[in-house]
Amino acid sequence: MVRCCPGSCWRRDALRLRLLAAAAHGGHGAQAADGRVQAGPEDTCFEYGVFPAILSFPLDYPLSPPKMRFTCEMFHPNIYPDGRVCISILHAPGDDPMGYESSAERWSPVQSVEKILLSVVSMLAEPNDESGANVDASKMWREDREQFNRIAKQIVQKSLGL
């Protein structure tokens, strides 16, 4: 089980290595054996949460980005209600047709699974409330941070089976 707390960061790193190995050996869908791929970042409302997720690799990986989907309940501005993650690093290479992201922020073949996971941890800590993947979460993040934090902490408790 991966938890983001003192003494367990090595577990998260070991998991990242397993995901990297799966991707390097032609795995087109990678999931850790225990299903745990993300831990909530410290000093945030998601701290200590253990959030199962799946990285799915396309046949033309690494030319195209993988997709990431949380398989547990999540409430976050950059996570769709069905669990799909919406961050720049997972968007196809090239220019953003909406003009929102620079091409440097988007996927390129030199990106790694580790960079994706670090980006997701960063996203959990600092949501982009303009992305609109989850409009309700974005609005609450902007207008009622206390309520947002309460919901996030309830999700953390569920992720830990409490």
C-alpha positions as CSV (number, residue, x, y, z in Angstrom):
1,M,0.0,0.0,0.0
2,V,1.4,3.4,-0.9
3,R,0.9,6.2,1.6
4,C,2.5,9.6,1.5
5,C,3.8,9.7,5.1
6,P,7.2,9.6,6.7
7,G,9.1,6.4,6.0
8,S,7.0,5.2,3.1
9,C,8.2,7.3,0.2
10,W,10.4,4.4,-0.9
11,R,7.2,2.4,-1.5
12,R,5.9,5.2,-3.9
13,D,9.3,5.1,-5.7
14,A,9.2,1.3,-6.0
15,L,5.7,1.6,-7.5
16,R,6.9,4.2,-10.0
17,L,9.7,1.8,-11.0
18,R,7.2,-1.0,-11.6
19,L,5.1,1.3,-13.8
20,L,8.1,2.3,-15.7
21,A,9.1,-1.3,-16.2
22,A,5.7,-2.2,-17.4
23,A,5.7,0.7,-19.9
24,A,9.2,-0.2,-21.1
25,H,8.3,-3.8,-21.8
26,G,5.4,-3.0,-24.1
27,G,2.7,-2.8,-21.5
28,H,-0.2,-0.9,-23.0
29,G,-2.1,-0.8,-19.8
30,A,-0.2,-0.5,-16.5
31,Q,-1.6,-0.9,-13.1
32,A,0.4,-1.8,-10.0
33,A,-0.3,-5.2,-8.6
34,D,-2.0,-3.7,-5.6
35,G,-3.8,-1.1,-7.7
36,R,-2.2,1.8,-5.8
37,V,-0.6,4.4,-8.0
38,Q,-1.1,7.8,-6.3
39,A,-0.8,9.0,-2.8
40,G,-2.1,12.3,-1.5
41,P,0.6,15.1,-1.2
42,E,1.6,16.1,2.3
43,D,0.2,19.3,3.8
44,T,-2.9,19.3,1.6
45,C,-6.5,18.2,2.0
46,F,-5.6,15.0,0.1
47,E,-2.7,14.1,2.5
48,Y,-2.4,10.4,3.4
49,G,-5.0,9.4,0.8
50,V,-4.4,6.3,-1.3
51,F,-6.0,6.6,-4.6
52,P,-6.2,3.7,-7.1
53,A,-5.7,4.7,-10.7
54,I,-4.9,3.2,-14.0
55,L,-2.5,4.4,-16.7
56,S,-3.4,3.1,-20.1
57,F,-0.8,3.3,-22.8
58,P,-1.8,3.6,-26.5
59,L,-0.2,1.4,-29.1
60,D,1.9,4.3,-30.4
61,Y,3.3,5.2,-27.0
62,P,5.6,7.1,-26.4
63,L,4.6,9.2,-29.4
64,S,1.1,9.6,-27.9
65,P,0.4,10.2,-24.2
66,P,-1.1,7.6,-21.9
67,K,-4.4,8.2,-20.3
68,M,-4.9,8.2,-16.5
69,R,-8.1,7.5,-14.7
70,F,-8.7,7.2,-10.9
71,T,-10.8,4.1,-10.1
72,C,-12.0,5.5,-6.8
73,E,-14.2,8.5,-5.9
74,M,-12.4,11.8,-6.5
75,F,-13.6,15.4,-6.2
76,H,-11.1,17.7,-7.8
77,P,-11.2,20.5,-10.4
78,N,-8.9,18.6,-12.8
79,I,-10.5,15.2,-12.5
80,Y,-13.7,14.4,-14.4
81,P,-16.5,12.8,-12.4
82,D,-15.7,9.5,-14.2
83,G,-12.1,9.6,-12.8
84,R,-10.3,10.8,-16.0
85,V,-7.4,13.1,-15.2
86,C,-7.1,16.4,-17.1
87,I,-3.6,17.9,-17.0
88,S,-1.4,19.3,-19.7
89,I,1.2,16.5,-19.7
90,L,-1.5,14.0,-20.7
91,H,-2.7,16.1,-23.7
92,A,-1.5,15.2,-27.2
93,P,1.6,16.9,-28.5
94,G,1.4,20.1,-30.5
95,D,-0.4,23.3,-30.1
96,D,-3.5,23.6,-28.0
97,P,-6.4,24.4,-30.3
98,M,-8.0,26.5,-27.5
99,G,-4.8,28.4,-26.9
100,Y,-4.7,27.6,-23.2
101,E,-1.6,25.4,-22.9
102,S,1.8,26.0,-24.5
103,S,3.2,23.1,-26.5
104,A,6.0,22.8,-23.9
105,E,3.4,21.8,-21.2
106,R,1.9,19.1,-23.4
107,W,3.0,15.5,-23.9
108,S,6.2,14.7,-25.7
109,P,8.0,11.4,-26.1
110,V,10.7,12.4,-23.7
111,Q,8.2,12.6,-20.8
112,S,8.2,9.7,-18.4
113,V,5.7,7.9,-16.2
114,E,7.5,9.3,-13.2
115,K,6.9,12.8,-14.5
116,I,3.2,12.0,-15.0
117,L,2.9,10.8,-11.4
118,L,4.8,13.9,-10.1
119,S,2.5,16.1,-12.2
120,V,-0.6,14.4,-10.7
121,V,0.7,14.8,-7.2
122,S,1.3,18.5,-8.0
123,M,-2.2,18.8,-9.5
124,L,-3.7,17.4,-6.3
125,A,-1.8,19.9,-4.3
126,E,-2.5,22.9,-6.5
127,P,-5.6,22.5,-8.7
128,N,-6.1,24.5,-11.9
129,D,-9.6,25.7,-11.3
130,E,-9.9,27.0,-14.8
131,S,-9.7,23.6,-16.5
132,G,-13.3,22.8,-15.9
133,A,-13.0,19.0,-15.8
134,N,-15.2,19.0,-12.8
135,V,-17.1,22.3,-12.8
136,D,-18.6,21.8,-9.3
137,A,-15.2,21.1,-7.8
138,S,-13.7,24.1,-9.6
139,K,-16.4,26.4,-8.4
140,M,-16.2,25.1,-4.8
141,W,-12.4,25.4,-4.8
142,R,-12.7,29.1,-5.8
143,E,-15.7,30.0,-3.7
144,D,-15.9,27.7,-0.6
145,R,-12.4,26.3,0.1
146,E,-13.5,25.0,3.6
147,Q,-16.3,22.8,2.1
148,F,-13.9,21.6,-0.7
149,N,-11.4,20.6,2.0
150,R,-14.1,18.7,3.9
151,I,-15.2,16.8,0.9
152,A,-11.5,16.0,0.0
153,K,-10.9,14.7,3.5
154,Q,-13.9,12.5,3.4
155,I,-12.6,11.0,0.2
156,V,-9.2,10.4,1.9
157,Q,-11.0,8.6,4.7
158,K,-12.8,6.4,2.2
159,S,-9.6,5.7,0.4
160,L,-8.2,4.4,3.7
161,G,-11.2,2.3,4.5
162,L,-12.1,4.5,7.5
